[in-house]
Amino acid sequence: MNLFIAAFGFGLVSMSVIAIAAVGFTMQFGITNMINLAYGEVMISSAYLAYYLNKAGISIWIGMVAGALFGAVFSFLLNRVVYGPFMRKGTANLGMVIVSLAISLMISNLLLPIVGYYSVSYQENAGRLIRLGSIALTRDQIIVIAIAVVLMLGIHALLTYSRLGKAMRATAANPTLARNCGIPTQRVIDSVWLITGALCGLAGVVAALNDDSFAIANGSAFLITILAAAVLGGAGQPYGAMIGAVLIGLITELSAAAWSPEYKEVVAFGILVLVMVLRPQGLLAKRGALAAAG
């Protein structure tokens, strides 16, 4: 029983990491109608940037900010230079998926000669253990949970109360109507890629920190878990992604306690397949991006 209680504690950390990544991924899809399969590669690229800064003696927390900035700029440029031109030419959704997959492969193959095959880890003292009954978490894990909570509250405030959030929801619902009503949709989309890219970059560093060590192959593993959370909650719905992250994070860690940590990605992929078969619309069935925020 103590093992499962401890796994529940690890699940709190996992769901925090997944939530940061999945909300960014689902916002990209919800507002721009773009399934960005290069998301995991942007995450791992940001993680490596933080690694080299950390290796140079810079705190991982500063590296985390640098990773978020890198992810924001990288994602913005991907949209402006690659995705945007294809979408303006009327490329079908399936075509855009293939384009993003090609970008993902290009990023990983360009990164591989630089970083190599081998796993690396941050030079960071995780801090003392903090015990809450049978749950024992390090200082860094508590900080990761706190970061996720603050970000989720920030995303809620952005979507619910800010002018930008309302413009995002209008653009997601009907971009043509939003443009005709005077909303600068291109500026809104640029903002979306910057915000979600920052979440992506931050999630990459946080995920790598939580895994102790990481390698170039982790990018695709990250993506499977993110897809599972996003689809489980309802594609294009940030609040659904938060719910999906909670479920995926807890289930994968509990399954690791019951069987083996090696099966965590298998469990996440299995949940993804089951949801696609049994409830493809996800837990939040309202159609339309950001509908749950309305």
C-alpha positions in Angstrom: 0.0 0.0 0.0 2.8 2.4 0.8 4.2 1.8 -2.7 1.0 3.0 -4.2 0.8 6.0 -2.0 4.4 6.9 -3.0 3.4 6.4 -6.6 0.5 8.7 -6.1 3.0 11.4 -5.0 5.1 10.8 -8.1 1.8 11.0 -10.1 1.3 14.5 -8.8 4.6 15.5 -10.3 4.0 13.7 -13.6 0.5 15.2 -14.0 2.1 18.7 -13.4 4.6 18.1 -16.1 2.1 16.7 -18.5 -0.4 19.5 -17.9 2.1 22.2 -18.8 2.9 20.5 -22.1 -0.6 19.3 -23.0 -2.3 22.7 -22.5 0.2 24.3 -24.9 -0.3 21.5 -27.4 -4.1 21.6 -27.3 -4.2 25.4 -27.5 -2.1 25.3 -30.6 -4.6 22.9 -32.2 -7.7 24.6 -30.8 -6.9 28.0 -32.1 -4.8 27.4 -35.2 -6.3 24.0 -36.2 -2.7 22.7 -36.4 -1.7 19.3 -35.1 2.0 20.0 -34.4 3.8 16.7 -34.2 7.1 18.6 -33.9 6.0 19.6 -30.4 8.0 16.9 -28.7 11.2 17.9 -30.6 10.8 21.5 -29.6 10.5 20.3 -26.0 13.7 18.2 -26.2 15.5 21.0 -28.0 14.6 23.4 -25.1 15.7 20.8 -22.6 19.2 20.5 -24.3 19.5 24.3 -24.4 18.9 24.4 -20.6 21.4 21.5 -20.2 24.2 23.3 -21.9 23.5 26.4 -19.9 23.5 24.4 -16.7 26.7 22.6 -17.8 28.3 26.1 -18.1 27.4 26.8 -14.5 24.1 28.5 -14.8 21.3 27.5 -12.5 18.7 25.1 -14.0 16.0 27.6 -12.9 17.5 30.2 -15.1 17.9 27.5 -17.8 14.2 26.8 -17.5 13.4 30.4 -18.3 15.8 30.3 -21.2 14.2 27.1 -22.4 10.7 28.7 -22.3 12.0 31.7 -24.3 13.7 29.4 -26.8 10.5 27.3 -27.2 8.5 30.5 -27.8 10.8 31.9 -30.5 11.3 28.5 -32.1 7.6 27.8 -32.3 6.8 31.3 -33.6 9.4 30.9 -36.4 8.1 27.4 -37.2 4.7 28.8 -37.8 5.8 31.9 -39.6 8.4 30.2 -41.9 6.9 26.7 -42.4 3.4 26.1 -41.2 1.8 29.5 -42.0 2.8 29.5 -45.7 1.4 25.9 -46.2 -1.8 26.8 -44.4 -2.3 30.0 -46.5 -2.0 27.8 -49.6 -4.9 25.7 -48.4 -3.0 22.6 -47.4 -5.4 20.0 -46.0 -5.2 19.0 -42.3 -3.6 15.6 -43.2 -1.0 17.4 -45.3 -0.2 19.7 -42.3 0.2 16.6 -40.1 2.7 15.2 -42.6 4.5 18.6 -42.8 4.8 18.7 -39.0 6.1 15.1 -38.9 8.7 16.0 -41.5 9.8 19.0 -39.4 10.0 16.8 -36.3 12.3 14.3 -38.1 14.4 17.2 -39.4 14.8 18.7 -36.0 15.8 15.4 -34.4 18.3 14.6 -37.1 19.8 18.1 -37.0 20.1 17.9 -33.3 21.6 14.4 -33.1 25.1 15.2 -34.4 25.2 18.0 -31.8 24.0 16.3 -28.7 24.8 12.6 -29.5 23.0 9.4 -28.6 23.8 9.2 -24.9 21.7 10.3 -22.0 22.6 13.4 -20.1 21.3 14.9 -16.8 21.2 18.3 -15.2 23.7 19.3 -12.5 21.1 20.1 -9.9 20.7 19.2 -6.3 17.1 18.1 -5.9 17.0 19.4 -2.3 15.8 17.7 0.8 12.9 15.3 1.0 9.6 16.7 2.2 7.3 14.1 3.6 3.5 14.2 3.8 2.7 10.9 5.4 3.8 8.2 3.1 4.3 10.6 0.2 7.9 11.9 -0.1 8.8 14.5 -2.6 12.0 16.5 -3.2 12.1 20.3 -3.0 12.4 20.5 -6.8 9.4 18.3 -7.3 7.3 20.6 -5.0 8.5 23.5 -7.1 7.5 21.8 -10.3 4.0 21.2 -8.9 3.8 24.9 -7.8 4.9 26.1 -11.3 2.2 24.0 -12.9 -0.5 25.3 -10.6 0.5 28.9 -11.2 0.6 28.4 -15.0 -2.8 26.6 -15.1 -4.4 29.5 -13.1 -2.6 31.9 -15.4 -4.0 30.2 -18.5 -7.5 30.3 -16.9 -7.2 34.0 -16.3 -5.9 34.6 -19.8 -8.7 32.8 -21.5 -11.5 34.0 -19.2 -10.7 37.7 -18.4 -8.2 39.1 -20.8 -8.9 40.8 -24.2 -6.3 38.5 -25.8 -8.0 35.4 -24.4 -11.4 36.6 -25.8 -9.8 37.3 -29.1 -8.3 33.8 -29.0 -11.7 32.2 -28.4 -13.3 34.2 -31.2 -10.5 33.3 -33.6 -10.8 29.6 -32.6 -14.6 29.7 -33.1 -14.6 31.4 -36.5 -11.5 33.1 -37.8 -13.2 34.8 -40.8 -15.9 36.3 -38.6 -13.4 37.4 -36.0 -11.3 39.1 -38.7 -14.4 40.8 -40.1 -15.3 42.1 -36.6 -11.9 43.8 -36.4 -9.9 41.3 -34.5 -6.3 41.1 -35.7 -6.3 37.3 -36.2 -2.8 37.1 -37.5 -1.5 38.9 -34.4 -3.6 36.6 -32.2 -2.2 33.5 -33.9 1.3 34.9 -33.4 0.6 35.4 -29.7 -0.8 31.8 -29.5 2.4 30.4 -30.9 4.6 32.5 -28.6 2.6 31.5 -25.5 2.2 27.8 -26.4 5.8 27.7 -27.5 6.9 29.0 -24.1 4.8 26.3 -22.4 6.4 23.7 -24.7 9.9 24.9 -23.9 9.3 25.1 -20.2 7.6 21.7 -20.2 10.7 20.2 -22.0 13.0 21.4 -19.2 10.7 20.4 -16.4 10.1 16.9 -18.0 13.9 16.4 -18.4 14.5 17.5 -14.8 11.8 15.1 -13.5 13.2 12.2 -15.5 16.7 12.6 -14.0 18.3 11.9 -17.4 17.2 12.4 -21.0 18.3 11.8 -24.6 17.2 12.8 -28.0 14.7 9.9 -28.2 12.7 11.4 -25.3 11.1 13.9 -27.6 8.9 11.3 -29.2 8.1 9.7 -25.8 7.0 13.1 -24.5 4.7 13.5 -27.5 2.9 10.2 -26.9 2.0 11.2 -23.3 0.9 14.7 -24.4 -1.3 13.3 -27.2 -2.9 10.9 -24.7 -3.7 13.7 -22.3 -4.9 16.1 -25.0 -7.2 13.5 -26.6 -8.5 12.2 -23.3 -9.6 15.6 -22.3 -10.9 16.6 -25.7 -8.9 17.9 -28.6 -8.5 21.7 -28.6 -9.8 22.2 -25.0 -7.3 23.5 -22.5 -9.4 22.5 -19.5 -9.8 19.1 -21.0 -6.0 18.8 -21.3 -5.7 19.7 -17.6 -8.1 16.9 -16.7 -6.4 14.5 -19.1 -3.0 15.4 -17.6 -4.3 14.5 -14.1 -5.6 11.2 -15.2 -2.7 10.2 -17.4 -0.1 11.3 -14.8 -1.7 9.3 -12.0 -2.6 6.2 -14.0 0.9 5.9 -15.5 2.7 6.3 -12.2 0.3 3.8 -10.5 0.8 1.4 -13.3 4.6 1.8 -12.8 4.1 0.8 -9.2 1.9 -2.2 -10.2 4.1 -3.5 -13.0 7.2 -1.7 -14.1 8.3 1.9 -14.9 9.2 0.7 -18.4 5.6 0.4 -19.2 4.5 3.9 -18.5 4.6 5.0 -22.2 2.8 1.8 -23.1 0.0 2.6 -20.7 -0.3 6.2 -22.0 -0.4 4.9 -25.6 -3.0 2.3 -24.6 -5.2 5.0 -23.0 -4.9 7.0 -26.2 -6.1 4.1 -28.3 -9.0 3.3 -25.9 -10.2 6.9 -25.9 -10.0 7.1 -29.7 -12.1 3.9 -30.0 -14.6 4.4 -27.1 -14.9 8.2 -26.9 -13.0 10.0 -29.7 -14.5 13.4 -28.7 -12.8 13.2 -25.3 -14.1 13.8 -21.8 -15.2 17.3 -22.5 -17.5 16.7 -25.5 -18.3 20.3 -26.4 -17.1 21.0 -29.9 -14.9 23.9 -30.8 -11.6 25.1 -29.6 -11.6 26.6 -26.2 -15.3 26.0 -25.9 -14.9 25.1 -22.2 -13.5 28.6 -21.6 -16.6 30.2 -22.9 
